[in-house]
Every structure is written in C-alpha cells, then in structure tokens.
Amino acid sequence: MRSVRIRILATLVVLTAVGVGGWQLMPSQEDPGKTIKVGTSDVVTSLDPAGAYDAGSWALFSNVFQSLLTFEAGGSQPVPDAAESCKFEGGDLRTYQCKLRDGLTFPSGRQMTAEDVKYSFDRVKKIKSDVGPSSLLDTLKSVSASGLTVTFHLSSADATFPFKVATGAGSIVDRNKYPANGLRTDNGVDGTGPYELTSYTKDEKAVLVPNGHYKGAINDAGRPVELRYYKDADALDSAWKKKQVDAATRQLPPKTLAELNPSDPSMRVSEADSSEVRNLYLNTRASSPLHEVKVRQAMAWLIDRERLAATVYEGTVDPLYSLIPTGITGHTTAFFDTYPTESAKKARALLTEAGVSLPVRFTYGYGIGRASAAGEAKELKRQLEASGLFKVTVKGYEWTDFQKRWVGGKLDAYAVGWVADYPDPDTYGGPLVGTDATMSTGYSSAAVDRLIQASQQYESRGDAADDFRAVQDTVARDVPVIPLWQAKEYVVTSEDVGGGQYLSDGTGVFRLWRLNWI
C-alpha cells in the first residue's frame, strides 16, 4: 500500500544547559518503577471494546488489549502484534488470514487461540452497540478459526481491512470473560496488551502496570502509569499547573496551548501535525428542519472557519475545508471551492428557493467538557444568527448522553471531533458519510457509497485518491457535514519525563509505554 505519512512538524524538547547528550548519558535520578501520571479530558465510554468507538476508550484499549496488528510510531502500515503474520489469500481481497503468536496468555493464565479472535469480532458485530465500532466492520461477512489460525471472509474487496483489524474494534478479549450477546459492565479488563488494568474508577482514573506476560510488537515493557480523567480542559489545566500530573494531553485549553513556551525549563512540549478533525454534522432526516439540502448549503455559506480558529481556539487549530484533512491521501479543498467566502446574500437566496420560513430554527448540541465546545457553539450560533436567517438553540450534554442523542437523531446539528482510526482516507469515508454512518446524520447517497466501496479495492492506496476527491465534491454539494478545523497534537510533560512526542501520532494508537523517566 502507498505510504500515508503523518508529518511531525515540530517536536520542541526543552532541555537544561547540559544539552541533549547530558540527558542521554546522565543516570536517571528517578525510580524507574515510579508511576507516571498522565492527565486527559477524554472520556472512556466503556471498558468493553464492543461498546465504545471514541478516542478516550480506544486510548485505553491500545494499552490493555492486543489486536492482531498494530501501528508503530510514525508508521503508515500495520505490523503484527498478537499475530505472527497476516496476509490476504488469493487476489480478490476478500479473504484475510492471520496466524497467532504461540503462547499469548490472558490474565487467567489460559492461552489465546483463534477462537478468542473469532469470538471478539463476532460479538462486536452481534451486539452492534449504538456507540460501538460495528460499522467499522461493515465488509466483514464471517470469521472462521482453527488452532492458531483465524480467517476473515469479506463481503467485498477491502484493502483497508488490515487497517481496521489494527484498531480498537479488533481488540481481542477472553471469550470466557465477556458475554456473547451483551456488554460486560464491571470495571474489569481481560486482555493481553502491554499493560494490565489493576484499578479503574470511571471518570477519575485508570491504574496500569506493565504486563509481564506480554508478547507482541512492543519491546520495552514501559513504566507504571496512572491515567487521570478530568471533567474538562480547565480542570486538566489546573491539575497540570499544580503538578498533579506528569504529562497532559487531549486537551488543554487553547489559551494554555497558545502560551506554551518552549524555552521554559520546567517542561517538555511536543507539537505535531494531527489527523484529528472537527466537523459540524447536520441531521438530514425528514423530521429535521435541516432536511432540505438548500438549507444546509445556506449554512455552509455562513460559516467563518478562520475566525473560529483564530478566536475560540487562539490559532491552535487550522481551518478545514474538506472531509479528509491535510496530510492524508485524497485531501482537497472542496468546501472552499464551493463556498469560497461567507455570503449572507447567497444563503438568503437558497433559503428563498427552498421556500422555508425565516429564520430557520434548529437545535445545536455539544458535549460538555469537550475542550472549547461551549465557546465554539456560541461562536457558530453568532455566525449563523448574524444574518437573521437562522435561530439556533444551543445546549450541552454529558458525553454519553450526547452520543446517544446524536445517534438517535434527537439533535438537528452537533459538532464532534474525529480522531483517525488508522492513517488512511477510508476512515473519513464510511464512518462519517456512508449510509448508516457512525455519525448518524441520516444521510445516504448511493453515489458516495459506491465510491467508498470502489476505493477499497485498491491495495496501493494512492490509487484511491480520485474516488475520495469525488466523495468530497459530492459531500460539499449535499452538506450532511461541514468541516470546521484540523487539530494539532500537543503533549506536555514535566522536564523529567521523556517520550511524549511518541504518545499519539494519528495512527489511532496511544503509546503509554513510550513514556519514561529521564
């Protein structure tokens, strides 16, 4: 497959006067067994891989479960983890087979077999949680297992299937510990990842220790880690400034990020390109006031991304004009090409053609505690109402409630961040704008579905670029979603913690094992 490179623009490492060599040669003054405390404002929806499809949950899954494949830091192609080897059988990209490593053991001491892998994938499809990852496995028809060999049978050619196997959706669970027909609801985890979860308190903390029985792609066992969860960016910022955590990521407030000083000897700052985007999703169902395409097009003429990025986010994000972000194959500027500048005049003309009553009234929902979601909602409301064409009712919801509301079609518009599942444009296709997409806008386009399916037949992923350009042109016309911005990846650590630059890089893997005392 063609390489899709997530570019690290800058890694600003703050060192004392001894210089880089001094840090490498001086013995650590820290106890290597001392716990590294990592703070985040992300939320864990569920500890069960069948019941979560969000960044916070998958960050934890990356560390306590194994998938057959994974991504190395900065990598663009999956490599074996729980698997010894994986490959497509035949030339039609419909049969994918993996052989497990021998001797992988669950916490119970039982050895993992291909039956556990089959069970794990089958239950994701069978449970089909409304906030789970089953939609990611839409091309998976069936799974067969024999000894240490597992075979995936696909309904259509899908060159991206190995990427999907490497995600949180491919987390392998102990079939004796997880129910086949429902989600596991206790605070336990039975996986074979590089860490064991020894304690978990929802919305507060997850305590992790290196798994001495781990066998896979990772060579360094890592340090003990305590993940601390904060209700919002301000609470995370307070914990960071009070030195209650040794590292902070996803996300500090924009003001704090904008003021980070790479010359401050008390911290290390990593800033990198990210494949994370944030979009405004529009409910296209017949019951929604945004059902008519001209109404959605009118909204697109009124959104000022430049102002949003400069004011609410203080320049810590970049305006985005396409479904697929910069740095990923197939990126375009479809929304800029279609709606090059804000125009209330053109918006009004579209609404007049649609024959709707003015102002168009609709509800806008956002997740409470999600970085600057409240400020963003206020600014978007201001932009849309300034024309006199729209009247927006804004309301924030607790994260899990927010998810259920948008999935259930109870919101007319909602802004949600999207972290790439894997470094390929496919992750911005079906899950966002395909029929029965994860983002649940009610949008369905036979043309878009055909293009997405056609793109999956190319083993050389660069060959799929034309299909994705066509998808983005169609989406810009139909407007089930309005791209807002593309994030940058920020990680800050205390001066005695290294490895922050490897923590997250757009591959969907959260590498806690790369953090270390120096």
Summary of the structure (lengths in Angstrom):
residues: 518
radius of gyration: 22.8
end to end distance: 37.2
largest distance: 73.1
contacts: 1831
relative contact order: 0.18
helix: 30%
strand: 23%
